[in-house]
Amino acid sequence: YCWIAMNSVIVDGVTLGDHTIVAANSVVTKSFPEGYCIIGGNPAKLIKKIDKEKVVKYENKYKYRGFNRVKD
């Protein structure tokens, strides 16, 4: 449940926690596993933490199964 804005780059191996918002044109080079935050910049840094109590809980009827990397 992340929101990744346009032209953002997330480097391989980076982990983003739930309810993380990535600002436009950001380059995320380190992980933010705790989630509930807004990050942005080059390299991305914490801009603001989001209050967990104020987040509207939403669940899609189709569960995300994860990205399966194909190895040669």
N, C-alpha and C positions, 0 to 999 in steps of 0.2 A: 504494500500500500504506500508507494512512493510516488511523488510527482516530479518528473524530470523535464525541465523546460528545454526549449529549442536550442540547438547547437551546443549542448553540453557534452563533455567527454568524460566518461568514467573509465579509468584505467583498469586493466585486467587485475583481478585479485582483490578489488575493493569491495567491502561489505557495507550496505546501507540498511539501517534498521527501519522498522515500520514507521510510517508517517514522516518520512524525511522529504523535504522539498529542496530541490536543486535549482538554483537560479539560472537564468539563461546565460549562455556563453561561458559556463563554469568548466573548470578542469579539476575533477576530483581525483586526487592522487593518494589519499589516505582514507581509511575506513571510519565510518560513523555508526557503529553497531548499536548504540543506545537508542537511536531513532528520535522521533518527536523533536525535530529541529529543522531550521532553515539554514542552508549552506550556500556559499557562492564565492566567486572570485577565481583567480588563477595564481597559485593553487587554491582550491576551495577551503574556506575556513568557516567556523561557526558564526552565524549572524545573529540568530535568536533561537532560544529554546521554546518549545510549544508545550503548554499546560495539558497534561494527559487527561485531566478531568473535563476540559472544554472541547475535546476532540469528538466529533460526531462519529459514532461507530457505524461502519458500513462494511458489508460483506457481499461480494459478488456471488451470484449463484453458480458460476463456473470457477472452480478452484485453480489457482496458478500452480502448475506442477514443477516449475523450475526450468532453467536453461540446461539443455543437454549438449555438451560440447562433443563434437565429432573429432576423434583423433585419427591421424593418418597411420 
